Amino acid sequence: MSKSIRRNRKAQKGTDFWSIKLPRETRNYVPQLLALATLIRDPEKYGIELPVIANQPYFEIVEINSQIDLGSVVELSGIELADFTRLNPAFRRSLTSPQSSHNLLLPMGTAQPLRDMLATTDPKTWVPHTEYAVANGDTLSEIAARFDIPTAWLRERNSLKTDRLQIKQLLLIPHSGSSGNYLTSVKTGALEPDYYRVRSGDSLWSIAKKFNTSIKRLREANKLSSNTLQLNDRLVIGSKAAEVKSEHVRKLSYRVRHGDSLSLIASRFDVAISDITGWNKISRSALLQPGQRLTLFINALKI
């Protein structure tokens, strides 16, 4: 912004927000904030009735210095899941990251049980885990993908200095203590895609045989133009009975970063590649450009 101002000043042009050259993201969100401020300042003028919000603190902050199961936090605090998600939208998994401390926001008056638990228990008990014995051919990244957690979490949980593994070595796999996904609202009768992550040695034929379907159905469901698969691709392989409440579905405008691919973005937001291509009317082979905007519909409460 400073460079744009200096450039305009040197060219004897205006240096206000509307005159300087800015990135598209900045150019878009500032007018939106100004418009919102205008509506709040004079709602009657625009025929808007604003909700009444009490002039008092609504939430309190709890600092977490170790990885924790968010399902346990919700249960211990006795709050509604939707309230927790609205206050903590950054957490997409049911576990916090182990690499840094985190601030959790909880409605006023609900945080003390959590503070008591943090003060009286061993942080190692804040996240349940499963023991896994390393088998021949296993790699750390493949094990992480199998259990749907970041590789860095495995390193941190097991104090690993390198990614080298030994056969029969026991690894602790962190997971949520809730039955199923604590961040999902399930109703029978509706259908939601069931996904499969492509592993080394997989082919469309082997996947179709494994899930009792056909290659043609797999290609149609995932909009594949060939039988070629890429490692760690997420494929739609069927449907399962489940429905996420519409109030938890969030439309997201995602800005493509350097190194992004459809596969990486699909994995990051737990959606199918075919969903992304359908929402944005692009082909599976489309090259993504840094700065490009993609529309995503994500479940704000889903891992």
LOTIFI-377268 format. One record per atom (N, C-alpha, C): residue in three letters; x, y, z. Coordinates in steps of 0.1 Angstrom, whole numbers, padded with zeros to 4 digits, always signed. Layout:
// residues N
ALAXYZ
...
// end
This chain:
// residues 303
MET+0008-0012+0000
MET+0000+0000+0000
MET+0009+0013+0000
SER+0019+0012+0008
SER+0029+0024+0008
SER+0035+0026-0005
LYS+0039+0015-0012
LYS+0045+0017-0025
LYS+0035+0023-0035
SER+0022+0019-0034
SER+0012+0025-0043
SER+0010+0039-0040
ILE+0010+0043-0028
ILE+0009+0057-0024
ILE+0020+0066-0029
ARG+0033+0060-0027
ARG+0044+0067-0032
ARG+0044+0069-0047
ARG+0040+0058-0054
ARG+0040+0058-0069
ARG+0030+0069-0074
ASN+0018+0070-0067
ASN+0008+0080-0071
ASN+0012+0094-0068
ARG+0019+0095-0057
ARG+0024+0108-0053
ARG+0034+0114-0063
LYS+0043+0104-0067
LYS+0053+0108-0077
LYS+0047+0112-0090
ALA+0036+0105-0093
ALA+0029+0108-0106
ALA+0019+0119-0104
GLN+0018+0125-0093
GLN+0009+0136-0090
GLN-0006+0132-0091
LYS-0008+0120-0087
LYS-0022+0114-0087
LYS-0027+0114-0072
GLY-0040+0111-0071
GLY-0046+0110-0058
GLY-0040+0098-0050
THR-0040+0100-0036
THR-0034+0089-0028
THR-0044+0084-0018
ASP-0057+0086-0021
ASP-0068+0080-0012
ASP-0070+0066-0017
PHE-0078+0059-0009
PHE-0080+0044-0011
PHE-0085+0042-0026
TRP-0094+0051-0031
TRP-0100+0048-0044
TRP-0091+0051-0055
SER-0080+0058-0053
SER-0071+0062-0064
SER-0059+0052-0065
ILE-0054+0047-0054
ILE-0042+0039-0055
ILE-0045+0025-0060
LYS-0035+0018-0066
LYS-0036+0005-0071
LYS-0034-0005-0060
LEU-0044-0014-0057
LEU-0043-0024-0046
LEU-0046-0038-0051
PRO-0042-0048-0044
PRO-0046-0062-0047
PRO-0061-0063-0047
ARG-0066-0072-0055
ARG-0081-0074-0057
ARG-0087-0077-0043
GLU-0081-0085-0035
GLU-0087-0089-0022
GLU-0089-0076-0013
THR-0079-0068-0013
THR-0080-0055-0005
THR-0090-0046-0011
ARG-0090-0045-0024
ARG-0100-0036-0031
ARG-0114-0040-0029
ASN-0116-0053-0026
ASN-0130-0058-0024
ASN-0135-0057-0010
TYR-0126-0061+0000
TYR-0131-0062+0013
TYR-0133-0049+0020
VAL-0125-0039+0017
VAL-0127-0026+0023
VAL-0140-0019+0020
PRO-0145-0019+0007
PRO-0158-0014+0005
PRO-0169-0021+0012
GLN-0167-0035+0013
GLN-0177-0043+0021
GLN-0178-0038+0035
LEU-0166-0036+0041
LEU-0166-0031+0055
LEU-0173-0017+0057
LEU-0170-0009+0047
LEU-0176+0005+0047
LEU-0191+0004+0046
ALA-0196-0005+0037
ALA-0210-0007+0035
ALA-0216-0012+0048
LEU-0210-0022+0054
LEU-0215-0027+0067
LEU-0216-0017+0077
ALA-0206-0009+0079
ALA-0205+0002+0089
ALA-0217+0012+0086
THR-0219+0015+0073
THR-0230+0024+0070
THR-0244+0019+0074
LEU-0246+0006+0071
LEU-0259+0000+0075
LEU-0261+0000+0090
ILE-0250-0003+0098
ILE-0251-0003+0112
ILE-0253+0011+0118
ARG-0247+0020+0112
ARG-0248+0034+0117
ARG-0262+0040+0115
ASP-0269+0036+0104
ASP-0282+0042+0101
ASP-0291+0031+0095
PRO-0295+0021+0103
PRO-0303+0010+0098
PRO-0317+0014+0093
GLU-0323+0024+0100
GLU-0336+0028+0097
GLU-0337+0034+0082
LYS-0326+0041+0078
LYS-0326+0047+0065
LYS-0327+0036+0054
TYR-0322+0024+0057
TYR-0322+0013+0047
TYR-0332+0002+0050
GLY-0341+0005+0059
GLY-0352-0004+0062
GLY-0347-0017+0068
ILE-0337-0016+0077
ILE-0331-0028+0083
ILE-0334-0028+0098
GLU-0338-0039+0104
GLU-0339-0040+0118
GLU-0328-0049+0124
LEU-0319-0043+0131
LEU-0308-0050+0136
LEU-0311-0058+0149
PRO-0306-0069+0151
PRO-0309-0077+0163
PRO-0303-0070+0176
VAL-0310-0071+0187
VAL-0305-0065+0199
VAL-0294-0073+0206
ILE-0283-0067+0208
ILE-0272-0074+0214
ILE-0268-0066+0227
ALA-0269-0074+0238
ALA-0266-0068+0251
ALA-0252-0062+0252
ASN-0250-0051+0258
ASN-0237-0044+0259
ASN-0229-0050+0271
GLN-0225-0062+0269
GLN-0218-0069+0280
GLN-0209-0080+0273
PRO-0199-0085+0280
PRO-0190-0096+0274
PRO-0199-0108+0271
TYR-0196-0114+0260
TYR-0203-0126+0256
TYR-0195-0139+0258
PHE-0182-0138+0256
PHE-0173-0149+0257
PHE-0161-0147+0266
GLU-0155-0158+0270
GLU-0143-0157+0278
GLU-0132-0166+0271
ILE-0120-0163+0273
ILE-0109-0169+0266
ILE-0102-0179+0275
VAL-0100-0191+0270
VAL-0092-0202+0277
VAL-0080-0205+0268
GLU-0068-0204+0274
GLU-0056-0207+0266
GLU-0052-0222+0268
ILE-0050-0228+0257
ILE-0046-0243+0257
ILE-0032-0244+0252
ASN-0024-0250+0261
ASN-0009-0251+0257
ASN-0005-0265+0253
SER-0015-0273+0250
SER-0012-0287+0245
SER-0023-0291+0237
GLN-0021-0302+0229
GLN-0031-0307+0220
GLN-0043-0312+0228
ILE-0055-0309+0224
ILE-0067-0313+0231
ILE-0078-0318+0222
ASP-0087-0327+0227
ASP-0098-0332+0220
ASP-0110-0322+0222
LEU-0114-0315+0211
LEU-0124-0305+0212
LEU-0138-0311+0215
GLY-0140-0323+0212
GLY-0153-0330+0216
GLY-0154-0330+0231
SER-0143-0332+0238
SER-0143-0332+0253
SER-0145-0318+0258
VAL-0140-0308+0251
VAL-0142-0294+0255
VAL-0157-0291+0255
VAL-0163-0294+0244
VAL-0178-0292+0242
VAL-0186-0299+0253
GLU-0183-0311+0255
GLU-0190-0319+0265
GLU-0188-0314+0279
LEU-0175-0311+0283
LEU-0172-0306+0296
LEU-0178-0292+0299
SER-0179-0284+0289
SER-0184-0270+0290
SER-0199-0270+0291
GLY-0206-0281+0285
GLY-0220-0281+0285
GLY-0227-0271+0276
ILE-0220-0267+0265
ILE-0225-0257+0256
ILE-0230-0264+0243
GLU-0238-0257+0236
GLU-0243-0262+0223
GLU-0232-0263+0213
LEU-0231-0273+0205
LEU-0221-0275+0195
LEU-0221-0263+0185
ALA-0232-0258+0181
ALA-0233-0247+0172
ALA-0227-0234+0178
ASP-0229-0232+0191
ASP-0223-0220+0198
ASP-0208-0221+0198
PHE-0203-0233+0201
PHE-0188-0235+0201
PHE-0182-0232+0187
THR-0189-0237+0176
THR-0184-0235+0163
THR-0184-0221+0158
ARG-0195-0214+0162
ARG-0196-0200+0158
ARG-0185-0192+0165
LEU-0181-0195+0177
LEU-0170-0188+0184
LEU-0156-0192+0180
ASN-0155-0205+0175
ASN-0142-0210+0171
ASN-0142-0216+0157
PRO-0145-0208+0147
PRO-0146-0213+0133
PRO-0133-0218+0127
ALA-0121-0214+0133
ALA-0109-0218+0127
ALA-0105-0233+0129
PHE-0112-0239+0139
PHE-0109-0253+0141
PHE-0118-0262+0132
ARG-0111-0269+0123
ARG-0118-0278+0113
ARG-0117-0292+0117
ARG-0108-0296+0126
ARG-0106-0309+0131
ARG-0111-0310+0145
SER-0113-0323+0149
SER-0118-0324+0163
SER-0107-0324+0173
LEU-0094-0322+0168
LEU-0083-0321+0177
LEU-0076-0308+0173
THR-0070-0301+0183
THR-0062-0289+0180
THR-0048-0294+0175
SER-0041-0285+0169
SER-0028-0288+0164
SER-0018-0289+0176
PRO-0009-0299+0176
PRO+0000-0300+0188
PRO+0012-0290+0187
GLN+0014-0283+0176
GLN+0026-0275+0174
GLN+0026-0262+0182
SER+0014-0257+0186
SER+0014-0244+0193
SER+0003-0243+0203
SER+0002-0232+0210
SER-0009-0230+0220
SER-0021-0224+0212
HIS-0032-0225+0218
HIS-0045-0220+0211
HIS-0053-0213+0222
ASN-0061-0204+0217
ASN-0071-0197+0225
ASN-0085-0202+0221
LEU-0092-0208+0230
LEU-0106-0212+0228
LEU-0115-0202+0234
LEU-0126-0199+0227
LEU-0136-0189+0231
LEU-0148-0197+0236
LEU-0153-0194+0248
LEU-0165-0201+0253
LEU-0174-0191+0259
PRO-0187-0193+0258
PRO-0197-0183+0263
PRO-0194-0181+0278
MET-0197-0168+0282
MET-0194-0164+0296
MET-0201-0174+0306
GLY-0193-0178+0316
GLY-0198-0186+0327
GLY-0197-0201+0324
THR-0191-0205+0313
THR-0190-0220+0309
THR-0176-0225+0310
ALA-0166-0216+0312
ALA-0152-0221+0310
ALA-0146-0227+0323
GLN-0151-0225+0335
GLN-0145-0229+0347
GLN-0142-0244+0347
PRO-0152-0253+0343
PRO-0149-0267+0343
PRO-0137-0271+0335
LEU-0135-0264+0323
LEU-0124-0267+0315
LEU-0111-0262+0321
ARG-0111-0251+0327
ARG-0099-0246+0334
ARG-0095-0255+0346
ASP-0105-0260+0353
ASP-0102-0270+0364
ASP-0096-0282+0358
MET-0101-0287+0347
MET-0095-0299+0341
MET-0081-0297+0336
LEU-0078-0286+0330
LEU-0065-0282+0325
LEU-0055-0281+0337
ALA-0060-0277+0348
ALA-0051-0274+0360
ALA-0048-0287+0368
THR-0056-0297+0366
THR-0055-0309+0375
THR-0052-0322+0368
THR-0051-0322+0355
THR-0048-0334+0347
THR-0035-0333+0339
ASP-0030-0344+0335
ASP-0018-0345+0326
ASP-0022-0342+0312
PRO-0015-0333+0305
PRO-0018-0329+0291
PRO-0018-0342+0282
LYS-0011-0352+0286
LYS-0010-0364+0277
LYS-0024-0371+0277
THR-0032-0368+0286
THR-0046-0375+0287
THR-0056-0366+0279
TRP-0052-0355+0274
TRP-0062-0346+0268
TRP-0066-0351+0254
VAL-0058-0360+0249
VAL-0061-0365+0235
VAL-0060-0380+0236
PRO-0071-0388+0233
PRO-0070-0402+0233
PRO-0061-0407+0221
HIS-0056-0419+0222
HIS-0047-0424+0211
HIS-0049-0439+0209
THR-0045-0443+0197
THR-0045-0457+0194
THR-0030-0461+0191
GLU-0027-0473+0195
GLU-0013-0478+0192
GLU-0013-0485+0179
TYR-0003-0482+0171
TYR-0002-0489+0158
TYR+0013-0494+0156
ALA+0014-0507+0152
ALA+0027-0513+0150
ALA+0031-0512+0135
VAL+0042-0506+0133
VAL+0047-0503+0119
VAL+0049-0517+0112
ALA+0044-0518+0100
ALA+0045-0530+0092
ALA+0055-0527+0081
ASN+0059-0538+0074
ASN+0069-0537+0063
ASN+0063-0528+0052
GLY+0070-0519+0047
GLY+0066-0510+0037
GLY+0059-0497+0041
ASP+0056-0496+0054
ASP+0049-0484+0059
ASP+0059-0472+0059
THR+0053-0460+0056
THR+0060-0448+0057
THR+0052-0439+0066
LEU+0058-0429+0072
LEU+0051-0420+0082
LEU+0039-0413+0075
SER+0042-0408+0063
SER+0031-0401+0056
SER+0020-0410+0052
GLU+0022-0422+0048
GLU+0011-0432+0045
GLU+0003-0435+0057
ILE+0010-0437+0068
ILE+0002-0440+0081
ILE-0006-0428+0085
ALA-0001-0416+0083
ALA-0008-0403+0086
ALA-0021-0402+0077
ALA-0019-0405+0064
ALA-0030-0405+0055
ALA-0041-0415+0058
ARG-0036-0427+0063
ARG-0045-0438+0066
ARG-0054-0434+0078
PHE-0049-0427+0087
PHE-0056-0423+0099
PHE-0062-0408+0098
ASP-0060-0402+0086
ASP-0065-0389+0083
ASP-0060-0378+0093
ILE-0047-0378+0096
ILE-0042-0368+0104
ILE-0029-0363+0097
PRO-0025-0350+0100
PRO-0012-0345+0094
PRO+0000-0353+0099
THR+0010-0355+0090
THR+0022-0362+0094
THR+0029-0355+0105
ALA+0028-0342+0106
ALA+0035-0334+0117
ALA+0030-0339+0130
TRP+0017-0342+0131
TRP+0011-0346+0144
TRP+0017-0359+0148
LEU+0019-0368+0139
LEU+0026-0381+0143
LEU+0040-0379+0148
ARG+0047-0370+0141
ARG+0061-0367+0146
ARG+0060-0361+0160
GLU+0051-0352+0163
GLU+0050-0345+0176
GLU+0046-0355+0186
ARG+0036-0363+0184
ARG+0030-0372+0194
ARG+0040-0382+0198
ASN+0049-0386+0188
ASN+0058-0397+0191
ASN+0073-0393+0192
SER+0074-0379+0193
SER+0088-0373+0195
SER+0098-0379+0185
LEU+0094-0379+0173
LEU+0103-0384+0162
LEU+0111-0373+0156
LYS+0124-0376+0155
LYS+0134-0366+0150
LYS+0134-0367+0134
THR+0132-0379+0129
THR+0132-0381+0115
THR+0119-0389+0111
ASP+0117-0392+0098
ASP+0106-0399+0093
ASP+0109-0414+0092
ARG+0121-0418+0096
ARG+0125-0432+0095
ARG+0118-0441+0105
LEU+0113-0452+0101
LEU+0105-0461+0110
LEU+0111-0475+0110
GLN+0109-0482+0120
GLN+0114-0496+0122
GLN+0102-0505+0122
ILE+0103-0517+0116
ILE+0092-0526+0116
ILE+0089-0530+0131
LYS+0076-0531+0134
LYS+0070-0534+0147
LYS+0072-0522+0157
GLN+0077-0511+0152
GLN+0078-0499+0161
GLN+0064-0494+0164
LEU+0061-0491+0177
LEU+0048-0487+0181
LEU+0046-0472+0180
LEU+0036-0468+0173
LEU+0033-0453+0171
LEU+0020-0450+0179
LEU+0019-0439+0185
LEU+0007-0434+0191
LEU-0001-0426+0181
ILE-0013-0429+0177
ILE-0021-0422+0167
ILE-0032-0414+0175
PRO-0030-0401+0175
PRO-0040-0393+0182
PRO-0053-0393+0175
HIS-0064-0393+0182
HIS-0078-0392+0176
HIS-0088-0386+0186
SER-0099-0383+0181
SER-0110-0378+0189
SER-0116-0389+0198
GLY-0119-0385+0210
GLY-0125-0395+0219
GLY-0140-0397+0217
SER-0146-0389+0209
SER-0160-0390+0206
SER-0163-0402+0197
SER-0175-0408+0198
SER-0179-0418+0189
SER-0182-0412+0176
GLY-0174-0415+0166
GLY-0176-0409+0153
GLY-0171-0395+0152
ASN-0177-0387+0144
ASN-0172-0373+0143
ASN-0181-0364+0151
TYR-0175-0358+0162
TYR-0183-0350+0171
TYR-0188-0337+0164
LEU-0182-0334+0153
LEU-0186-0322+0146
LEU-0195-0324+0135
THR-0203-0335+0135
THR-0212-0338+0125
THR-0226-0340+0130
SER-0236-0334+0124
SER-0250-0337+0128
SER-0256-0347+0118
VAL-0259-0359+0122
VAL-0263-0369+0113
VAL-0278-0371+0114
LYS-0284-0373+0102
LYS-0298-0377+0101
LYS-0299-0388+0091
THR-0307-0398+0094
THR-0308-0409+0085
THR-0317-0405+0073
GLY-0315-0412+0062
GLY-0324-0409+0050
GLY-0318-0400+0040
ALA-0308-0393+0043
ALA-0301-0384+0033
ALA-0288-0390+0029
LEU-0283-0386+0018
LEU-0270-0392+0013
LEU-0259-0382+0013
GLU-0247-0387+0016
GLU-0235-0378+0016
GLU-0224-0387+0010
PRO-0215-0381+0002
PRO-0205-0389-0005
PRO-0196-0396+0005
ASP-0192-0408+0001
ASP-0182-0416+0009
ASP-0169-0415+0001
TYR-0158-0412+0008
TYR-0146-0410+0001
TYR-0135-0421+0003
TYR-0126-0422-0007
TYR-0115-0431-0005
TYR-0102-0424-0010
ARG-0091-0425-0002
ARG-0079-0418-0006
ARG-0070-0428-0013
VAL-0065-0424-0025
VAL-0057-0433-0034
VAL-0044-0435-0027
ARG-0040-0448-0027
ARG-0027-0452-0021
ARG-0018-0458-0032
SER-0005-0460-0028
SER+0004-0466-0037
SER+0000-0479-0042
GLY+0000-0481-0055
GLY-0004-0494-0061
GLY-0019-0495-0065
ASP-0027-0485-0061
ASP-0041-0486-0064
ASP-0043-0483-0079
SER-0054-0489-0084
SER-0059-0486-0098
SER-0074-0485-0097
LEU-0080-0480-0107
LEU-0095-0479-0108
LEU-0101-0493-0106
TRP-0094-0503-0113
TRP-0099-0516-0113
TRP-0099-0522-0098
SER-0088-0520-0091
SER-0087-0526-0078
SER-0096-0519-0068
ILE-0098-0506-0070
ILE-0107-0498-0061
ILE-0122-0502-0064
ALA-0125-0503-0077
ALA-0139-0508-0080
ALA-0142-0521-0074
LYS-0132-0530-0075
LYS-0134-0544-0070
LYS-0135-0544-0055
LYS-0127-0535-0048
LYS-0127-0535-0034
LYS-0141-0530-0028
PHE-0147-0520-0036
PHE-0159-0514-0031
PHE-0172-0519-0038
ASN-0170-0530-0046
ASN-0181-0536-0053
ASN-0188-0526-0062
THR-0181-0519-0070
THR-0187-0510-0079
THR-0180-0512-0093
SER-0182-0503-0102
SER-0176-0504-0116
SER-0167-0493-0119
ILE-0158-0495-0128
ILE-0148-0485-0132
ILE-0156-0473-0138
LYS-0167-0476-0146
LYS-0175-0466-0152
LYS-0181-0457-0142
ARG-0187-0463-0131
ARG-0193-0455-0121
ARG-0182-0446-0113
LEU-0171-0451-0111
LEU-0160-0443-0105
LEU-0156-0432-0113
ARG-0155-0434-0126
ARG-0151-0423-0135
ARG-0162-0413-0136
GLU-0174-0417-0137
GLU-0185-0407-0138
GLU-0186-0399-0125
ALA-0185-0406-0113
ALA-0187-0399-0100
ALA-0176-0389-0098
ASN-0164-0391-0103
ASN-0153-0383-0101
ASN-0148-0375-0113
LYS-0156-0375-0124
LYS-0154-0368-0136
LYS-0140-0370-0141
LEU-0136-0383-0141
LEU-0122-0387-0146
LEU-0123-0388-0161
SER-0113-0382-0168
SER-0112-0383-0182
SER-0103-0395-0187
SER-0096-0402-0177
SER-0088-0413-0180
SER-0088-0422-0167
ASN-0081-0433-0168
ASN-0080-0443-0157
ASN-0068-0439-0148
THR-0061-0429-0151
THR-0049-0425-0144
THR-0053-0419-0130
LEU-0046-0424-0120
LEU-0049-0419-0106
LEU-0036-0413-0101
GLN-0037-0403-0092
GLN-0026-0397-0085
GLN-0026-0401-0070
LEU-0015-0403-0064
LEU-0014-0407-0050
LEU-0020-0396-0042
ASN-0028-0401-0032
ASN-0035-0392-0022
ASN-0047-0385-0028
ASP-0051-0387-0040
ASP-0064-0382-0046
ASP-0075-0388-0037
ARG-0086-0379-0035
ARG-0098-0384-0028
ARG-0108-0387-0038
LEU-0113-0399-0038
LEU-0123-0404-0048
LEU-0137-0406-0041
VAL-0147-0402-0048
VAL-0161-0405-0043
VAL-0163-0420-0047
ILE-0166-0428-0038
ILE-0167-0443-0041
ILE-0181-0448-0038
GLY-0190-0439-0033
GLY-0204-0444-0029
GLY-0211-0433-0021
SER-0221-0437-0014
SER-0228-0427-0006
SER-0231-0434+0007
LYS-0233-0426+0018
LYS-0236-0431+0031
LYS-0247-0423+0036
ALA-0255-0428+0045
ALA-0267-0421+0051
ALA-0262-0411+0061
ALA-0263-0398+0057
ALA-0259-0387+0066
ALA-0264-0374+0060
GLU-0266-0364+0068
GLU-0270-0351+0063
GLU-0265-0341+0073
VAL-0258-0331+0068
VAL-0253-0320+0076
VAL-0263-0309+0077
LYS-0267-0304+0088
LYS-0276-0293+0089
LYS-0272-0281+0081
SER-0281-0276+0073
SER-0278-0265+0064
SER-0272-0253+0071
GLU-0275-0251+0084
GLU-0270-0239+0091
GLU-0255-0241+0093
HIS-0249-0253+0091
HIS-0235-0255+0093
HIS-0227-0255+0080
VAL-0234-0253+0069
VAL-0227-0253+0056
VAL-0223-0239+0053
ARG-0210-0237+0050
ARG-0205-0223+0048
ARG-0200-0222+0034
LYS-0203-0211+0027
LYS-0198-0208+0014
LYS-0185-0201+0016
LEU-0174-0206+0011
LEU-0161-0201+0013
LEU-0154-0197-0001
SER-0149-0185-0001
SER-0141-0180-0013
SER-0126-0183-0010
TYR-0121-0193-0016
TYR-0107-0197-0013
TYR-0097-0191-0023
ARG-0086-0186-0019
ARG-0076-0180-0027
ARG-0065-0190-0029
VAL-0063-0194-0042
VAL-0053-0204-0045
VAL-0039-0199-0041
ARG-0031-0208-0035
ARG-0017-0205-0031
ARG-0007-0212-0040
HIS+0005-0208-0039
HIS+0016-0214-0046
HIS+0017-0229-0042
GLY+0017-0238-0051
GLY+0018-0252-0048
GLY+0005-0259-0046
ASP-0006-0252-0046
ASP-0019-0258-0045
ASP-0023-0267-0057
SER-0031-0277-0054
SER-0037-0285-0065
SER-0051-0289-0060
LEU-0059-0294-0070
LEU-0072-0297-0066
LEU-0072-0308-0055
SER-0063-0317-0056
SER-0062-0328-0046
SER-0059-0322-0032
LEU-0049-0313-0031
LEU-0045-0307-0018
LEU-0057-0299-0012
ILE-0064-0291-0021
ILE-0075-0283-0016
ILE-0086-0292-0011
ALA-0089-0303-0019
ALA-0100-0312-0015
ALA-0097-0319-0001
SER-0084-0322+0001
SER-0080-0329+0013
SER-0081-0319+0025
ARG-0077-0306+0022
ARG-0076-0296+0033
ARG-0090-0293+0038
PHE-0100-0293+0029
PHE-0114-0289+0033
PHE-0123-0301+0034
ASP-0118-0313+0032
ASP-0126-0325+0033
ASP-0138-0326+0024
VAL-0135-0322+0011
VAL-0145-0323+0001
VAL-0139-0331-0011
ALA-0148-0335-0020
ALA-0143-0343-0032
ALA-0138-0333-0043
ILE-0129-0338-0051
ILE-0124-0331-0062
ILE-0135-0328-0072
SER-0144-0337-0073
SER-0155-0335-0083
SER-0164-0324-0078
ASP-0165-0322-0064
ASP-0173-0311-0059
ASP-0167-0298-0063
ILE-0154-0297-0061
ILE-0147-0284-0065
ILE-0149-0281-0079
THR-0147-0291-0088
THR-0148-0288-0102
THR-0162-0285-0106
GLY-0172-0291-0099
GLY-0186-0288-0102
GLY-0190-0274-0098
TRP-0186-0270-0086
TRP-0189-0257-0080
TRP-0183-0246-0089
ASN-0171-0248-0094
ASN-0164-0238-0101
ASN-0164-0239-0116
LYS-0172-0250-0121
LYS-0173-0252-0135
LYS-0159-0252-0142
ILE-0150-0260-0137
ILE-0137-0262-0143
ILE-0135-0277-0145
SER-0125-0281-0153
SER-0122-0295-0155
SER-0112-0300-0145
ARG-0112-0313-0143
ARG-0102-0319-0134
ARG-0088-0316-0138
SER-0085-0314-0151
SER-0072-0312-0155
SER-0068-0297-0155
ALA-0077-0288-0151
ALA-0075-0274-0151
ALA-0062-0270-0142
LEU-0054-0261-0148
LEU-0042-0256-0140
LEU-0047-0245-0131
LEU-0044-0246-0118
LEU-0047-0235-0109
LEU-0037-0225-0108
GLN-0041-0212-0108
GLN-0031-0201-0108
GLN-0031-0195-0094
PRO-0020-0191-0088
PRO-0019-0184-0075
PRO-0028-0172-0076
GLY-0036-0169-0066
GLY-0045-0158-0066
GLY-0058-0161-0071
GLN-0060-0172-0079
GLN-0073-0176-0084
GLN-0083-0178-0073
ARG-0095-0175-0074
ARG-0106-0177-0064
ARG-0114-0189-0068
LEU-0116-0198-0058
LEU-0124-0209-0059
LEU-0136-0208-0049
THR-0148-0212-0053
THR-0159-0212-0044
THR-0160-0226-0038
LEU-0161-0227-0025
LEU-0162-0240-0018
LEU-0174-0240-0009
PHE-0181-0251-0007
PHE-0191-0252+0002
PHE-0187-0262+0013
ILE-0183-0258+0024
ILE-0177-0266+0035
ILE-0186-0267+0047
ASN-0186-0279+0053
ASN-0193-0281+0066
ASN-0184-0275+0077
ALA-0188-0264+0083
ALA-0180-0257+0093
ALA-0178-0265+0105
LEU-0186-0276+0107
LEU-0185-0284+0119
LEU-0178-0297+0116
LYS-0173-0299+0104
LYS-0168-0312+0100
LYS-0152-0312+0101
ILE-0147-0324+0105
ILE-0133-0326+0106
ILE-0127-0324+0092
// end
